[in-house]
Amino acid sequence: MYLGRSIPVKKQREEKPMHSLARGFDPDGLSGPESGIFGLPFSPEESSVILVPAPYEYGCSQGSGCSAAPDKILEQSRYVELLDPYLGKIYQKKIAMDYEPLGGADLDLIAAARPLAEPQIDKAQTSIFRALSQQTTAWLELGKSVGIVGGDHSVSLGSISAHIEKYPQLGVLQIDAHCDLRADLEGLKYSHASVMYHAIEECGLQALSQVGIRAVCEAEADYIAESGDIHVFHDMQLHEFRALGQSWDMICDSIIGTLPDEIYLTVDIDALDPSACSHTGTPVPGGLSYNDLLYLLHKINRSGKRIIGFDLVEVGDHDTDALIAAHLLYQLCGLVSSSSC
């Protein structure tokens, strides 16, 4: 099943007056509680970067709450300073959030997913991912760059599907503590632990590079060994490289060397050290620092390769986690390459 195919695309979207461009916008001013993402006044129609909230979670292995993350990140984003020392005036790209979560999918059905029997859960999830694929495709066809704000990692599947439809040769750079290459998790086919497996098997993903991995099951290890297109940079391996004298810059070159020219970036916040994201659903000791991650992403940007879409997932329902995620989200909006700052 290719989630991006055979789905009607909504060509026109109703403009919501509350998000229209305000005259006299002050990027140094305080953001009001009714302002848009990062306090910006732009509508989706006039923006080049569209953020799609995906308030869905099912089966996070330990904690819960990431379905509330899009709203939390929106709130905390209003405290992010808009001038970046490296990327400059990112806000000039015009960034807006599409306030129709999951493409108008049945949110009551989403809320009811946990107690349902497995066939109904799979049906509900398939509907959600198709809605996200349709929503992403609609914006891509209008020339926008799209970022998904999750939600658990399973929501990435719809966006990856839509991006592969437009960019068949893309590769995925997965920043994560987990491989997410299980065929299923305890009978649940489209779990957060299976998203990359289905991106390969159902969406036709050809190249996958994983960075920060520190939790792998035997089935995933076997799957990786059988594949010639999955490059795994284990967290402990990265530390070993450094202990043996390699700089982070050299390690980043090795990672970038595995990537094609067009890159979809999927960031699970649990890739970071848990001290930066203590309320994520499935924390694992170790992990990347925030600055290490930014260095890698900025080096990709300087390499001439293009980040053509992204998602940010598994953020916990906590103000500090959401604030860190909002800062990272602003960077991702600056790096996505459909238009320049």
RODREN-822817 format. One record per residue (C-alpha): residue number from 1; residue in three letters; x, y, z. Coordinates in Angstrom, 2 decimals, always signed. Example, Ala and Ser with C-alpha at 12.3 -4.5 7.8 and 13.67 -1.06 7.14 Angstrom:
RODREN-822817
[1, ALA, [+12.30, -4.50, +7.80]]
[2, SER, [+13.67, -1.06, +7.14]]
***
This chain:
RODREN-822817
[1, MET, [+0.00, +0.00, +0.00]]
[2, TYR, [+1.52, +3.30, -1.13]]
[3, LEU, [-0.20, +5.85, +1.06]]
[4, GLY, [+0.48, +8.71, -1.33]]
[5, ARG, [-1.31, +7.22, -4.33]]
[6, SER, [-4.93, +7.27, -5.46]]
[7, ILE, [-5.88, +10.06, -3.06]]
[8, PRO, [-7.83, +13.11, -4.25]]
[9, VAL, [-5.82, +16.29, -3.61]]
[10, LYS, [-7.57, +19.40, -2.39]]
[11, LYS, [-6.24, +22.12, -4.70]]
[12, GLN, [-7.72, +25.13, -2.95]]
[13, ARG, [-7.80, +25.80, +0.77]]
[14, GLU, [-9.98, +28.26, +2.58]]
[15, GLU, [-7.97, +31.17, +3.93]]
[16, LYS, [-8.61, +31.87, +7.60]]
[17, PRO, [-8.67, +35.64, +8.23]]
[18, MET, [-7.15, +35.26, +11.71]]
[19, HIS, [-3.86, +34.24, +10.06]]
[20, SER, [-3.70, +36.95, +7.41]]
[21, LEU, [-0.56, +39.04, +7.15]]
[22, ALA, [-0.62, +41.83, +9.72]]
[23, ARG, [+0.78, +45.21, +8.86]]
[24, GLY, [+3.56, +46.52, +11.03]]
[25, PHE, [+4.79, +43.10, +12.23]]
[26, ASP, [+7.72, +43.57, +14.62]]
[27, PRO, [+10.06, +40.53, +14.73]]
[28, ASP, [+11.53, +41.86, +18.00]]
[29, GLY, [+8.14, +42.41, +19.62]]
[30, LEU, [+6.31, +40.24, +22.11]]
[31, SER, [+4.03, +37.56, +20.66]]
[32, GLY, [+0.37, +37.56, +21.63]]
[33, PRO, [-1.48, +34.40, +22.72]]
[34, GLU, [-3.49, +34.37, +19.50]]
[35, SER, [-0.51, +34.77, +17.17]]
[36, GLY, [+0.64, +32.00, +14.85]]
[37, ILE, [+3.58, +29.64, +15.17]]
[38, PHE, [+6.68, +31.53, +16.44]]
[39, GLY, [+4.40, +34.54, +16.90]]
[40, LEU, [+4.27, +35.06, +13.14]]
[41, PRO, [+1.30, +36.68, +11.41]]
[42, PHE, [+1.40, +34.74, +8.14]]
[43, SER, [-1.38, +32.65, +6.63]]
[44, PRO, [-0.65, +29.22, +5.10]]
[45, GLU, [-1.58, +30.55, +1.68]]
[46, GLU, [+1.14, +33.20, +1.72]]
[47, SER, [+3.79, +31.10, +3.46]]
[48, SER, [+6.53, +28.97, +1.93]]
[49, VAL, [+6.85, +26.58, +4.91]]
[50, ILE, [+3.73, +24.82, +6.19]]
[51, LEU, [+3.69, +22.99, +9.51]]
[52, VAL, [+1.04, +20.29, +9.82]]
[53, PRO, [+0.07, +19.27, +13.36]]
[54, ALA, [-0.43, +15.52, +13.86]]
[55, PRO, [-1.86, +15.10, +17.40]]
[56, TYR, [-1.90, +11.33, +17.33]]
[57, GLU, [-0.28, +8.67, +19.51]]
[58, TYR, [-0.85, +5.00, +20.04]]
[59, GLY, [+1.34, +2.57, +21.87]]
[60, CYS, [+4.32, +4.63, +22.99]]
[61, SER, [+6.25, +2.03, +24.92]]
[62, GLN, [+6.61, +3.89, +28.21]]
[63, GLY, [+5.31, +7.45, +28.51]]
[64, SER, [+2.45, +9.20, +26.80]]
[65, GLY, [+1.40, +12.73, +25.99]]
[66, CYS, [+2.99, +13.38, +22.59]]
[67, SER, [-0.45, +13.86, +21.04]]
[68, ALA, [-0.58, +17.15, +22.98]]
[69, ALA, [+2.83, +18.24, +21.65]]
[70, PRO, [+1.64, +20.28, +18.62]]
[71, ASP, [-0.36, +22.60, +20.86]]
[72, LYS, [+2.43, +22.76, +23.45]]
[73, ILE, [+5.04, +23.54, +20.79]]
[74, LEU, [+2.78, +26.24, +19.33]]
[75, GLU, [+2.52, +27.88, +22.76]]
[76, GLN, [+6.26, +27.70, +23.48]]
[77, SER, [+7.27, +28.75, +19.96]]
[78, ARG, [+6.22, +32.31, +20.78]]
[79, TYR, [+9.30, +32.56, +23.03]]
[80, VAL, [+11.78, +31.74, +20.25]]
[81, GLU, [+13.92, +34.68, +19.07]]
[82, LEU, [+13.51, +35.11, +15.33]]
[83, LEU, [+17.05, +36.15, +14.32]]
[84, ASP, [+19.36, +33.15, +14.01]]
[85, PRO, [+23.14, +33.74, +14.04]]
[86, TYR, [+23.71, +31.27, +11.17]]
[87, LEU, [+20.52, +31.22, +9.14]]
[88, GLY, [+19.58, +34.84, +9.65]]
[89, LYS, [+15.96, +35.99, +9.38]]
[90, ILE, [+14.32, +32.58, +9.06]]
[91, TYR, [+10.88, +34.12, +9.56]]
[92, GLN, [+11.20, +35.87, +6.19]]
[93, LYS, [+10.49, +32.53, +4.55]]
[94, LYS, [+7.01, +32.98, +6.02]]
[95, ILE, [+6.05, +30.02, +8.19]]
[96, ALA, [+2.53, +29.03, +9.14]]
[97, MET, [+0.76, +26.14, +10.80]]
[98, ASP, [-2.10, +24.42, +8.99]]
[99, TYR, [-4.76, +24.38, +11.69]]
[100, GLU, [-6.69, +21.51, +10.15]]
[101, PRO, [-4.99, +18.65, +12.02]]
[102, LEU, [-4.66, +15.35, +10.19]]
[103, GLY, [-6.41, +16.72, +7.15]]
[104, GLY, [-9.75, +16.75, +8.93]]
[105, ALA, [-9.50, +13.07, +9.92]]
[106, ASP, [-11.94, +11.88, +12.56]]
[107, LEU, [-10.26, +13.02, +15.78]]
[108, ASP, [-12.90, +11.22, +17.85]]
[109, LEU, [-11.81, +8.01, +16.15]]
[110, ILE, [-8.21, +8.80, +16.99]]
[111, ALA, [-9.08, +9.34, +20.64]]
[112, ALA, [-10.97, +6.04, +20.70]]
[113, ALA, [-8.18, +4.03, +19.06]]
[114, ARG, [-6.59, +2.58, +22.19]]
[115, PRO, [-9.48, +0.38, +23.39]]
[116, LEU, [-10.34, -0.89, +19.90]]
[117, ALA, [-9.51, -4.37, +18.68]]
[118, GLU, [-6.41, -4.54, +16.49]]
[119, PRO, [-8.16, -4.69, +13.08]]
[120, GLN, [-10.08, -1.50, +13.92]]
[121, ILE, [-6.88, +0.16, +15.17]]
[122, ASP, [-5.10, -0.65, +11.90]]
[123, LYS, [-8.08, +0.71, +9.98]]
[124, ALA, [-8.07, +3.92, +12.02]]
[125, GLN, [-4.32, +4.37, +11.58]]
[126, THR, [-4.47, +3.77, +7.83]]
[127, SER, [-7.16, +6.47, +7.60]]
[128, ILE, [-5.01, +8.88, +9.59]]
[129, PHE, [-1.88, +8.27, +7.51]]
[130, ARG, [-3.80, +8.67, +4.28]]
[131, ALA, [-5.21, +11.97, +5.55]]
[132, LEU, [-1.71, +13.18, +6.40]]
[133, SER, [-0.42, +12.05, +3.01]]
[134, GLN, [-3.24, +13.90, +1.28]]
[135, GLN, [-2.67, +17.02, +3.33]]
[136, THR, [+1.07, +16.96, +2.65]]
[137, THR, [+0.56, +16.31, -1.06]]
[138, ALA, [-1.86, +19.23, -1.34]]
[139, TRP, [+0.70, +21.66, +0.03]]
[140, LEU, [+3.57, +20.18, -1.99]]
[141, GLU, [+1.56, +20.63, -5.19]]
[142, LEU, [+1.16, +24.30, -4.28]]
[143, GLY, [+4.95, +24.64, -4.09]]
[144, LYS, [+5.22, +24.69, -0.29]]
[145, SER, [+7.72, +22.95, +1.96]]
[146, VAL, [+6.01, +20.81, +4.58]]
[147, GLY, [+6.96, +19.79, +8.10]]
[148, ILE, [+4.91, +17.47, +10.32]]
[149, VAL, [+4.67, +18.21, +14.05]]
[150, GLY, [+3.80, +15.01, +15.91]]
[151, GLY, [+2.48, +13.03, +17.61]]
[152, ASP, [+4.22, +9.68, +17.79]]
[153, HIS, [+6.64, +8.52, +15.11]]
[154, SER, [+4.01, +6.56, +13.20]]
[155, VAL, [+2.63, +9.82, +11.76]]
[156, SER, [+5.78, +10.22, +9.66]]
[157, LEU, [+4.62, +7.50, +7.27]]
[158, GLY, [+1.99, +9.63, +5.55]]
[159, SER, [+4.41, +12.51, +5.02]]
[160, ILE, [+7.25, +10.28, +3.80]]
[161, SER, [+4.84, +8.63, +1.35]]
[162, ALA, [+3.79, +12.00, -0.08]]
[163, HIS, [+7.38, +13.22, -0.39]]
[164, ILE, [+8.49, +10.02, -2.16]]
[165, GLU, [+5.66, +10.56, -4.62]]
[166, LYS, [+7.19, +13.94, -5.54]]
[167, TYR, [+10.87, +13.07, -4.99]]
[168, PRO, [+11.29, +9.36, -5.90]]
[169, GLN, [+15.07, +9.40, -5.38]]
[170, LEU, [+15.04, +10.96, -1.92]]
[171, GLY, [+16.75, +9.39, +1.06]]
[172, VAL, [+15.63, +9.59, +4.66]]
[173, LEU, [+17.92, +10.80, +7.42]]
[174, GLN, [+16.47, +9.45, +10.65]]
[175, ILE, [+17.64, +11.06, +13.89]]
[176, ASP, [+16.47, +8.62, +16.55]]
[177, ALA, [+17.33, +6.44, +19.53]]
[178, HIS, [+15.46, +3.53, +17.90]]
[179, CYS, [+15.63, +1.92, +14.46]]
[180, ASP, [+11.82, +1.68, +14.10]]
[181, LEU, [+12.32, -1.25, +11.72]]
[182, ARG, [+10.02, -3.82, +13.33]]
[183, ALA, [+7.40, -5.34, +11.03]]
[184, ASP, [+4.93, -4.78, +13.86]]
[185, LEU, [+4.88, -4.22, +17.60]]
[186, GLU, [+2.87, -6.80, +19.54]]
[187, GLY, [+0.50, -7.25, +16.60]]
[188, LEU, [+0.10, -3.56, +15.84]]
[189, LYS, [+1.22, -3.12, +12.23]]
[190, TYR, [+1.56, +0.66, +12.01]]
[191, SER, [+3.23, +1.28, +15.35]]
[192, HIS, [+5.74, +4.00, +16.15]]
[193, ALA, [+8.35, +1.22, +16.22]]
[194, SER, [+7.54, +0.14, +12.64]]
[195, VAL, [+7.43, +3.38, +10.68]]
[196, MET, [+10.73, +2.99, +8.82]]
[197, TYR, [+10.04, -0.65, +7.99]]
[198, HIS, [+6.81, +0.35, +6.24]]
[199, ALA, [+8.46, +3.36, +4.58]]
[200, ILE, [+10.79, +0.85, +2.89]]
[201, GLU, [+8.38, -2.01, +2.27]]
[202, GLU, [+5.25, -0.03, +1.30]]
[203, CYS, [+6.38, +3.43, +0.21]]
[204, GLY, [+9.43, +2.39, -1.81]]
[205, LEU, [+12.07, +4.21, +0.23]]
[206, GLN, [+15.45, +3.35, -1.31]]
[207, ALA, [+18.00, +4.91, +1.06]]
[208, LEU, [+17.92, +5.25, +4.84]]
[209, SER, [+20.60, +6.61, +7.19]]
[210, GLN, [+20.03, +6.43, +10.95]]
[211, VAL, [+21.96, +8.51, +13.49]]
[212, GLY, [+21.97, +8.26, +17.28]]
[213, ILE, [+20.63, +4.69, +17.45]]
[214, ARG, [+21.04, +2.98, +20.82]]
[215, ALA, [+18.14, +0.53, +21.03]]
[216, VAL, [+17.86, -2.32, +18.50]]
[217, CYS, [+15.96, -5.61, +18.65]]
[218, GLU, [+17.23, -8.82, +17.00]]
[219, ALA, [+14.67, -8.72, +14.18]]
[220, GLU, [+15.77, -5.18, +13.31]]
[221, ALA, [+19.44, -6.16, +13.37]]
[222, ASP, [+18.70, -9.02, +10.97]]
[223, TYR, [+16.70, -6.73, +8.68]]
[224, ILE, [+19.54, -4.20, +8.57]]
[225, ALA, [+22.09, -6.93, +7.83]]
[226, GLU, [+20.02, -8.18, +4.90]]
[227, SER, [+19.64, -4.71, +3.42]]
[228, GLY, [+22.29, -2.89, +1.45]]
[229, ASP, [+20.63, +0.50, +1.74]]
[230, ILE, [+20.45, +1.12, +5.50]]
[231, HIS, [+23.36, +2.95, +7.11]]
[232, VAL, [+23.28, +2.90, +10.92]]
[233, PHE, [+25.42, +5.22, +13.03]]
[234, HIS, [+25.01, +3.82, +16.53]]
[235, ASP, [+25.37, +6.29, +19.36]]
[236, MET, [+28.13, +4.29, +21.05]]
[237, GLN, [+29.94, +4.04, +17.71]]
[238, LEU, [+29.88, +7.83, +17.42]]
[239, HIS, [+31.42, +8.12, +20.89]]
[240, GLU, [+34.05, +5.55, +19.95]]
[241, PHE, [+34.99, +7.51, +16.82]]
[242, ARG, [+35.51, +10.59, +18.97]]
[243, ALA, [+37.53, +8.68, +21.57]]
[244, LEU, [+39.83, +7.51, +18.77]]
[245, GLY, [+40.47, +11.07, +17.64]]
[246, GLN, [+37.87, +11.81, +14.98]]
[247, SER, [+36.26, +15.23, +15.19]]
[248, TRP, [+32.47, +15.64, +15.01]]
[249, ASP, [+33.04, +17.46, +11.74]]
[250, MET, [+34.73, +14.37, +10.27]]
[251, ILE, [+31.96, +12.11, +11.56]]
[252, CYS, [+29.35, +14.38, +9.99]]
[253, ASP, [+31.15, +14.07, +6.66]]
[254, SER, [+30.81, +10.28, +6.91]]
[255, ILE, [+27.09, +10.56, +7.64]]
[256, ILE, [+26.49, +13.03, +4.81]]
[257, GLY, [+28.38, +10.76, +2.43]]
[258, THR, [+25.64, +8.13, +2.79]]
[259, LEU, [+22.88, +10.56, +1.76]]
[260, PRO, [+21.52, +11.34, -1.72]]
[261, ASP, [+21.06, +14.90, -2.94]]
[262, GLU, [+17.43, +15.14, -1.75]]
[263, ILE, [+16.83, +14.37, +1.90]]
[264, TYR, [+13.73, +13.91, +4.00]]
[265, LEU, [+14.59, +14.48, +7.65]]
[266, THR, [+12.69, +12.65, +10.39]]
[267, VAL, [+13.63, +13.70, +13.92]]
[268, ASP, [+12.49, +11.71, +16.93]]
[269, ILE, [+13.27, +13.91, +19.92]]
[270, ASP, [+14.45, +10.87, +21.89]]
[271, ALA, [+17.61, +10.95, +19.75]]
[272, LEU, [+18.78, +13.70, +22.09]]
[273, ASP, [+20.23, +13.07, +25.51]]
[274, PRO, [+17.26, +12.51, +27.87]]
[275, SER, [+18.27, +15.57, +29.86]]
[276, ALA, [+16.96, +17.61, +26.92]]
[277, CYS, [+13.74, +15.63, +26.44]]
[278, SER, [+12.96, +13.85, +29.69]]
[279, HIS, [+9.23, +13.51, +28.95]]
[280, THR, [+9.54, +11.76, +25.59]]
[281, GLY, [+7.64, +8.49, +25.36]]
[282, THR, [+10.54, +6.05, +25.11]]
[283, PRO, [+13.74, +7.59, +26.54]]
[284, VAL, [+17.09, +5.79, +26.23]]
[285, PRO, [+20.37, +6.70, +28.03]]
[286, GLY, [+23.03, +8.40, +25.93]]
[287, GLY, [+22.20, +10.36, +22.83]]
[288, LEU, [+23.19, +13.40, +20.80]]
[289, SER, [+23.57, +16.85, +22.25]]
[290, TYR, [+21.36, +19.58, +20.83]]
[291, ASN, [+24.41, +21.37, +19.39]]
[292, ASP, [+25.77, +18.18, +17.79]]
[293, LEU, [+22.46, +17.74, +15.99]]
[294, LEU, [+22.41, +21.35, +14.80]]
[295, TYR, [+26.00, +21.07, +13.57]]
[296, LEU, [+25.10, +18.02, +11.48]]
[297, LEU, [+22.02, +19.71, +10.00]]
[298, HIS, [+23.88, +22.92, +9.19]]
[299, LYS, [+26.71, +20.94, +7.58]]
[300, ILE, [+24.15, +19.17, +5.37]]
[301, ASN, [+22.86, +22.59, +4.37]]
[302, ARG, [+26.38, +23.74, +3.45]]
[303, SER, [+27.09, +20.53, +1.53]]
[304, GLY, [+24.72, +21.47, -1.30]]
[305, LYS, [+22.32, +18.62, -0.53]]
[306, ARG, [+18.71, +19.63, +0.02]]
[307, ILE, [+16.42, +18.94, +2.96]]
[308, ILE, [+13.10, +18.85, +1.10]]
[309, GLY, [+10.78, +17.98, +3.99]]
[310, PHE, [+10.81, +16.96, +7.62]]
[311, ASP, [+8.94, +15.85, +10.69]]
[312, LEU, [+9.53, +16.31, +14.43]]
[313, VAL, [+7.94, +13.68, +16.65]]
[314, GLU, [+7.68, +12.10, +20.13]]
[315, VAL, [+7.90, +15.40, +22.02]]
[316, GLY, [+6.58, +15.09, +25.58]]
[317, ASP, [+3.67, +17.02, +27.04]]
[318, HIS, [+5.83, +19.37, +29.11]]
[319, ASP, [+6.71, +23.05, +28.70]]
[320, THR, [+10.50, +22.58, +28.78]]
[321, ASP, [+10.44, +19.74, +26.25]]
[322, ALA, [+8.11, +21.76, +24.02]]
[323, LEU, [+10.34, +24.84, +24.23]]
[324, ILE, [+13.41, +22.85, +23.17]]
[325, ALA, [+11.37, +21.29, +20.37]]
[326, ALA, [+10.17, +24.75, +19.26]]
[327, HIS, [+13.76, +25.99, +18.96]]
[328, LEU, [+14.65, +22.90, +16.92]]
[329, LEU, [+11.53, +23.32, +14.78]]
[330, TYR, [+12.53, +26.88, +13.91]]
[331, GLN, [+15.92, +25.60, +12.75]]
[332, LEU, [+14.23, +22.94, +10.61]]
[333, CYS, [+12.03, +25.60, +9.02]]
[334, GLY, [+15.16, +27.57, +8.17]]
[335, LEU, [+16.90, +24.56, +6.67]]
[336, VAL, [+14.12, +23.22, +4.48]]
[337, SER, [+15.08, +24.30, +1.01]]
[338, SER, [+12.08, +25.20, -1.17]]
[339, SER, [+12.93, +28.89, -0.66]]
[340, SER, [+15.84, +30.74, +0.89]]
[341, CYS, [+15.97, +33.12, +3.81]]
***
